[in-house]
Amino acid sequence: MTLKDINTKKKPVVLIDKTLDFFNDKVLFPKKLEKANEMLKKVGLPQLENKSL
């Protein structure tokens, strides 16, 4: 499927910039990450309920 075919189907075209892979192994906000991990240790994740439609 070519880019032209995708555009005729009226679907959004998303192109991923490969230069952003530079940030994969870096922590951008260490203070916020530390605070979030601390909150998860204290409170934990919420329990999910299975609700059928």
C-alpha positions as CSV (number, residue, x, y, z in Angstrom):
1,M,0.0,0.0,0.0
2,T,1.5,3.4,-1.0
3,L,1.1,6.7,0.7
4,K,-1.2,7.9,-2.1
5,D,-3.5,4.9,-1.5
6,I,-3.7,5.6,2.2
7,N,-4.6,9.3,1.6
8,T,-7.5,8.3,-0.7
9,K,-9.0,6.2,2.1
10,K,-9.3,9.3,4.4
11,K,-7.2,7.7,7.2
12,P,-4.7,9.8,9.1
13,V,-1.1,9.3,8.1
14,V,1.4,9.2,10.9
15,L,5.1,9.3,10.2
16,I,7.3,8.4,13.1
17,D,10.5,10.5,13.4
18,K,13.4,8.1,14.0
19,T,15.5,10.8,15.6
20,L,13.3,10.5,18.7
21,D,14.8,7.1,19.5
22,F,17.6,9.1,21.1
23,F,15.4,9.6,24.1
24,N,14.4,5.9,24.6
25,D,16.9,5.2,27.4
26,K,16.9,8.6,29.1
27,V,14.8,9.7,32.0
28,L,13.5,13.2,31.1
29,F,11.9,14.1,34.4
30,P,13.7,12.2,37.2
31,K,12.0,14.1,40.1
32,K,8.5,13.3,38.7
33,L,9.5,9.7,38.1
34,E,10.7,9.3,41.6
35,K,7.5,10.8,43.0
36,A,5.3,8.6,40.8
37,N,7.2,5.5,41.9
38,E,6.9,6.4,45.5
39,M,3.1,6.9,45.2
40,L,2.8,3.6,43.4
41,K,4.7,1.9,46.3
42,K,2.3,3.4,48.9
43,V,-1.0,3.2,47.1
44,G,-0.6,0.7,44.3
45,L,-2.5,0.3,41.1
46,P,-6.3,0.5,41.2
47,Q,-8.2,-2.8,40.9
48,L,-10.0,-3.2,37.6
49,E,-13.5,-4.5,37.5
50,N,-14.7,-6.5,34.5
51,K,-17.9,-4.8,33.3
52,S,-19.8,-6.4,30.4
53,L,-21.8,-4.3,28.1
